[in-house]
Amino acid sequence: MTKKGGVVKAKKHASTHVIDALALLVGFIQPIATIPQIWIVFETQNASSVSFFTWTAYNCASVVLLLYGLHHKLLPIIVAQILWIIVQTVMVATVFIF
């Protein structure tokens, strides 16, 4: 631990860096994994099995989590939620259109 400006800060361990990198990677991959679902709805022009309410709720939750990530300067959360908001907004639009 180090003392900086009267505040004691813990040093980051190497395992913390690995977890941070993993969280950032998963935060990028997970929303991208939703693209095939969006493609299916666009291709079939059928969104009858996709819930407008569910995807809208996910989108609202992502906005809250994005604000949390921004407030705490948590890059993995910020990246993941920005990507989720993009993907979820497209999904909500496709459900609304089809």
C-alpha positions in Angstrom: 0.0 0.0 0.0 1.1 3.5 -0.7 0.2 6.8 0.9 -0.6 9.6 -1.5 -2.0 13.0 -0.3 -3.0 11.5 3.1 -5.0 8.7 1.4 -3.8 5.1 1.5 -4.0 3.3 -1.9 -3.6 -0.3 -2.5 -1.2 -1.4 -5.3 -2.7 -3.4 -8.1 -1.6 -7.0 -8.4 -0.8 -8.6 -11.7 -4.0 -10.6 -11.5 -6.0 -7.4 -11.3 -4.6 -6.4 -14.7 -5.6 -9.8 -16.2 -9.1 -9.5 -14.8 -9.4 -5.9 -16.1 -8.3 -7.0 -19.6 -10.6 -10.0 -19.5 -13.6 -7.7 -18.5 -12.8 -5.4 -21.4 -12.6 -8.2 -23.8 -15.9 -9.8 -22.7 -17.5 -6.3 -22.6 -16.6 -6.1 -26.3 -17.5 -9.7 -27.4 -20.8 -10.1 -25.5 -22.7 -7.3 -27.3 -21.2 -8.4 -30.7 -22.6 -11.9 -30.0 -26.1 -10.4 -30.3 -25.6 -9.4 -34.0 -26.7 -12.8 -35.3 -30.0 -12.3 -33.6 -30.4 -8.9 -35.2 -29.5 -10.4 -38.6 -32.1 -13.1 -38.2 -34.8 -10.6 -37.5 -33.7 -8.4 -40.5 -33.4 -11.5 -42.8 -36.7 -13.0 -41.9 -38.5 -9.7 -41.3 -40.1 -11.4 -38.4 -39.7 -10.2 -34.8 -42.7 -12.1 -33.3 -40.5 -14.1 -31.0 -38.5 -11.1 -29.8 -39.8 -9.1 -26.8 -39.9 -5.3 -27.3 -40.3 -4.8 -23.6 -37.4 -7.0 -22.7 -35.0 -5.3 -25.1 -36.2 -1.9 -24.0 -35.6 -2.8 -20.3 -32.1 -4.0 -21.2 -31.5 -0.7 -22.9 -32.7 1.3 -19.9 -30.5 -0.8 -17.6 -27.5 -0.2 -19.9 -27.9 3.5 -19.6 -27.8 3.3 -15.8 -24.8 1.1 -15.9 -23.1 3.4 -18.4 -23.6 6.3 -16.1 -22.2 4.2 -13.2 -19.2 3.3 -15.3 -18.6 6.9 -16.3 -19.0 8.1 -12.7 -16.4 5.6 -11.4 -14.2 5.8 -14.6 -14.5 2.0 -15.2 -13.4 1.5 -18.8 -14.7 -2.1 -19.2 -18.2 -1.1 -18.0 -18.1 2.0 -20.2 -17.1 0.1 -23.3 -19.5 -2.7 -22.7 -22.5 -0.5 -22.0 -21.9 1.8 -25.1 -21.8 -1.3 -27.3 -24.9 -2.8 -25.6 -26.8 0.4 -26.0 -26.0 0.4 -29.8 -26.9 -3.3 -30.2 -30.0 -3.0 -28.0 -31.2 0.1 -29.8 -30.9 -1.6 -33.2 -32.8 -4.7 -31.8 -35.6 -2.4 -30.4 -35.8 -0.7 -33.8 -36.1 -4.0 -35.6 -38.8 -5.3 -33.3 -40.7 -2.0 -33.8 -40.3 -2.2 -37.6 -41.1 -5.8 -38.0 
